[in-house]
Amino acid sequence: RLDALSPLRVLERGYAIAFDADGRALRDAGEVSRGDALRVRLHRGELSATITDVHTDPHTDPHTDPHTGPHADEAPRGER
C-alpha cells in the first residue's frame, strides 16, 4: 500500500511535479512569476519550461485579489 503513495508511482499515473529554479516543488501558482524557469518531472524524463502566464484561483487563495494581488500590474490575457 505504501508503494502506491510513492511520488514515483504517482508520476506513473500521469501526474507531474514542477520545481522552481531552487529545486523546490511548487504547490501554488502564486509561487512563480512570468519569466521564471521551471523544471517539470514526469514519469519518464523532465521538461524545462518558462512561465508565460500565472493564474491563481481566488476560491482557494483568499489573499489573492486580482486588483491588488502579486500580478495586478500584468495585463489580462488577450490585452498584451
CNS distance restraints for C-alpha pairs under 8 A (distance, minus, plus):
assign (resid   1 and name CA) (resid   5 and name CA) 7.18 0.50 0.50
assign (resid   2 and name CA) (resid   6 and name CA) 6.70 0.50 0.50
assign (resid   3 and name CA) (resid   9 and name CA) 7.14 0.50 0.50
assign (resid   4 and name CA) (resid   9 and name CA) 5.92 0.50 0.50
assign (resid   4 and name CA) (resid  10 and name CA) 7.35 0.50 0.50
assign (resid   5 and name CA) (resid   9 and name CA) 6.66 0.50 0.50
assign (resid   5 and name CA) (resid  10 and name CA) 6.76 0.50 0.50
assign (resid   6 and name CA) (resid  10 and name CA) 6.41 0.50 0.50
assign (resid   7 and name CA) (resid  11 and name CA) 6.38 0.50 0.50
assign (resid   8 and name CA) (resid  12 and name CA) 6.51 0.50 0.50
assign (resid   8 and name CA) (resid  43 and name CA) 6.87 0.50 0.50
assign (resid   9 and name CA) (resid  13 and name CA) 6.81 0.50 0.50
assign (resid  10 and name CA) (resid  14 and name CA) 7.15 0.50 0.50
assign (resid  10 and name CA) (resid  15 and name CA) 6.15 0.50 0.50
assign (resid  11 and name CA) (resid  15 and name CA) 4.73 0.50 0.50
assign (resid  11 and name CA) (resid  16 and name CA) 5.77 0.50 0.50
assign (resid  11 and name CA) (resid  17 and name CA) 7.93 0.50 0.50
assign (resid  11 and name CA) (resid  42 and name CA) 5.97 0.50 0.50
assign (resid  11 and name CA) (resid  43 and name CA) 4.66 0.50 0.50
assign (resid  12 and name CA) (resid  43 and name CA) 5.18 0.50 0.50
assign (resid  14 and name CA) (resid  42 and name CA) 7.67 0.50 0.50
assign (resid  14 and name CA) (resid  43 and name CA) 7.19 0.50 0.50
assign (resid  15 and name CA) (resid  42 and name CA) 7.03 0.50 0.50
assign (resid  15 and name CA) (resid  43 and name CA) 7.79 0.50 0.50
assign (resid  16 and name CA) (resid  40 and name CA) 6.54 0.50 0.50
assign (resid  16 and name CA) (resid  41 and name CA) 5.59 0.50 0.50
assign (resid  16 and name CA) (resid  42 and name CA) 4.94 0.50 0.50
assign (resid  16 and name CA) (resid  43 and name CA) 7.34 0.50 0.50
assign (resid  17 and name CA) (resid  25 and name CA) 6.65 0.50 0.50
assign (resid  17 and name CA) (resid  26 and name CA) 7.51 0.50 0.50
assign (resid  17 and name CA) (resid  40 and name CA) 5.63 0.50 0.50
assign (resid  17 and name CA) (resid  41 and name CA) 5.15 0.50 0.50
assign (resid  17 and name CA) (resid  42 and name CA) 6.89 0.50 0.50
assign (resid  18 and name CA) (resid  25 and name CA) 5.72 0.50 0.50
assign (resid  18 and name CA) (resid  26 and name CA) 5.67 0.50 0.50
assign (resid  18 and name CA) (resid  38 and name CA) 6.55 0.50 0.50
assign (resid  18 and name CA) (resid  39 and name CA) 5.77 0.50 0.50
assign (resid  18 and name CA) (resid  40 and name CA) 4.34 0.50 0.50
assign (resid  18 and name CA) (resid  41 and name CA) 6.30 0.50 0.50
assign (resid  19 and name CA) (resid  23 and name CA) 5.19 0.50 0.50
assign (resid  19 and name CA) (resid  24 and name CA) 5.16 0.50 0.50
assign (resid  19 and name CA) (resid  25 and name CA) 4.36 0.50 0.50
assign (resid  19 and name CA) (resid  26 and name CA) 5.61 0.50 0.50
assign (resid  19 and name CA) (resid  38 and name CA) 5.63 0.50 0.50
assign (resid  19 and name CA) (resid  39 and name CA) 5.13 0.50 0.50
assign (resid  19 and name CA) (resid  40 and name CA) 6.18 0.50 0.50
assign (resid  19 and name CA) (resid  41 and name CA) 7.90 0.50 0.50
assign (resid  20 and name CA) (resid  24 and name CA) 5.49 0.50 0.50
assign (resid  20 and name CA) (resid  25 and name CA) 6.56 0.50 0.50
assign (resid  20 and name CA) (resid  26 and name CA) 6.63 0.50 0.50
assign (resid  20 and name CA) (resid  32 and name CA) 7.68 0.50 0.50
assign (resid  20 and name CA) (resid  36 and name CA) 7.82 0.50 0.50
assign (resid  20 and name CA) (resid  37 and name CA) 6.71 0.50 0.50
assign (resid  20 and name CA) (resid  38 and name CA) 4.97 0.50 0.50
assign (resid  20 and name CA) (resid  39 and name CA) 6.58 0.50 0.50
assign (resid  21 and name CA) (resid  36 and name CA) 7.67 0.50 0.50
assign (resid  21 and name CA) (resid  37 and name CA) 6.06 0.50 0.50
assign (resid  21 and name CA) (resid  38 and name CA) 6.03 0.50 0.50
assign (resid  21 and name CA) (resid  39 and name CA) 7.48 0.50 0.50
assign (resid  26 and name CA) (resid  31 and name CA) 6.94 0.50 0.50
assign (resid  27 and name CA) (resid  31 and name CA) 7.70 0.50 0.50
assign (resid  28 and name CA) (resid  56 and name CA) 7.83 0.50 0.50
assign (resid  29 and name CA) (resid  54 and name CA) 6.30 0.50 0.50
assign (resid  29 and name CA) (resid  55 and name CA) 6.59 0.50 0.50
assign (resid  29 and name CA) (resid  56 and name CA) 5.68 0.50 0.50
assign (resid  30 and name CA) (resid  54 and name CA) 7.27 0.50 0.50
assign (resid  30 and name CA) (resid  55 and name CA) 7.86 0.50 0.50
assign (resid  30 and name CA) (resid  56 and name CA) 6.21 0.50 0.50
assign (resid  30 and name CA) (resid  70 and name CA) 7.64 0.50 0.50
assign (resid  32 and name CA) (resid  36 and name CA) 6.38 0.50 0.50
assign (resid  32 and name CA) (resid  51 and name CA) 7.73 0.50 0.50
assign (resid  32 and name CA) (resid  54 and name CA) 7.46 0.50 0.50
assign (resid  33 and name CA) (resid  51 and name CA) 6.78 0.50 0.50
assign (resid  33 and name CA) (resid  53 and name CA) 7.73 0.50 0.50
assign (resid  33 and name CA) (resid  54 and name CA) 6.58 0.50 0.50
assign (resid  33 and name CA) (resid  71 and name CA) 7.91 0.50 0.50
assign (resid  34 and name CA) (resid  50 and name CA) 7.77 0.50 0.50
assign (resid  34 and name CA) (resid  51 and name CA) 4.98 0.50 0.50
assign (resid  34 and name CA) (resid  52 and name CA) 5.19 0.50 0.50
assign (resid  34 and name CA) (resid  53 and name CA) 5.76 0.50 0.50
assign (resid  34 and name CA) (resid  54 and name CA) 6.67 0.50 0.50
assign (resid  35 and name CA) (resid  50 and name CA) 5.74 0.50 0.50
assign (resid  35 and name CA) (resid  51 and name CA) 5.07 0.50 0.50
assign (resid  35 and name CA) (resid  52 and name CA) 6.20 0.50 0.50
assign (resid  36 and name CA) (resid  50 and name CA) 5.62 0.50 0.50
assign (resid  36 and name CA) (resid  51 and name CA) 5.40 0.50 0.50
assign (resid  37 and name CA) (resid  48 and name CA) 7.23 0.50 0.50
assign (resid  37 and name CA) (resid  49 and name CA) 5.78 0.50 0.50
assign (resid  37 and name CA) (resid  50 and name CA) 4.54 0.50 0.50
assign (resid  37 and name CA) (resid  51 and name CA) 6.49 0.50 0.50
assign (resid  38 and name CA) (resid  48 and name CA) 5.83 0.50 0.50
assign (resid  38 and name CA) (resid  49 and name CA) 5.08 0.50 0.50
assign (resid  38 and name CA) (resid  50 and name CA) 6.05 0.50 0.50
assign (resid  38 and name CA) (resid  51 and name CA) 7.48 0.50 0.50
assign (resid  39 and name CA) (resid  46 and name CA) 6.74 0.50 0.50
assign (resid  39 and name CA) (resid  47 and name CA) 5.70 0.50 0.50
assign (resid  39 and name CA) (resid  48 and name CA) 4.74 0.50 0.50
assign (resid  39 and name CA) (resid  49 and name CA) 6.26 0.50 0.50
assign (resid  40 and name CA) (resid  46 and name CA) 5.39 0.50 0.50
assign (resid  40 and name CA) (resid  47 and name CA) 4.95 0.50 0.50
assign (resid  40 and name CA) (resid  48 and name CA) 6.33 0.50 0.50
assign (resid  40 and name CA) (resid  49 and name CA) 7.41 0.50 0.50
assign (resid  41 and name CA) (resid  45 and name CA) 6.31 0.50 0.50
assign (resid  41 and name CA) (resid  46 and name CA) 4.52 0.50 0.50
assign (resid  41 and name CA) (resid  47 and name CA) 6.61 0.50 0.50
assign (resid  42 and name CA) (resid  46 and name CA) 5.65 0.50 0.50
assign (resid  42 and name CA) (resid  47 and name CA) 7.79 0.50 0.50
assign (resid  54 and name CA) (resid  71 and name CA) 7.91 0.50 0.50
assign (resid  56 and name CA) (resid  61 and name CA) 7.53 0.50 0.50
assign (resid  56 and name CA) (resid  64 and name CA) 7.39 0.50 0.50
assign (resid  57 and name CA) (resid  61 and name CA) 6.13 0.50 0.50
assign (resid  57 and name CA) (resid  64 and name CA) 7.75 0.50 0.50
assign (resid  58 and name CA) (resid  62 and name CA) 5.90 0.50 0.50
assign (resid  58 and name CA) (resid  63 and name CA) 7.62 0.50 0.50
assign (resid  58 and name CA) (resid  64 and name CA) 5.58 0.50 0.50
assign (resid  58 and name CA) (resid  65 and name CA) 7.01 0.50 0.50
assign (resid  63 and name CA) (resid  69 and name CA) 7.66 0.50 0.50
assign (resid  64 and name CA) (resid  68 and name CA) 7.70 0.50 0.50
assign (resid  64 and name CA) (resid  69 and name CA) 5.25 0.50 0.50
assign (resid  64 and name CA) (resid  70 and name CA) 7.79 0.50 0.50
assign (resid  65 and name CA) (resid  69 and name CA) 4.85 0.50 0.50
assign (resid  66 and name CA) (resid  71 and name CA) 7.33 0.50 0.50
assign (resid  66 and name CA) (resid  72 and name CA) 5.72 0.50 0.50
assign (resid  67 and name CA) (resid  72 and name CA) 5.28 0.50 0.50
assign (resid  68 and name CA) (resid  72 and name CA) 5.42 0.50 0.50
assign (resid  75 and name CA) (resid  79 and name CA) 5.92 0.50 0.50
assign (resid  75 and name CA) (resid  80 and name CA) 5.99 0.50 0.50
assign (resid  76 and name CA) (resid  80 and name CA) 7.24 0.50 0.50
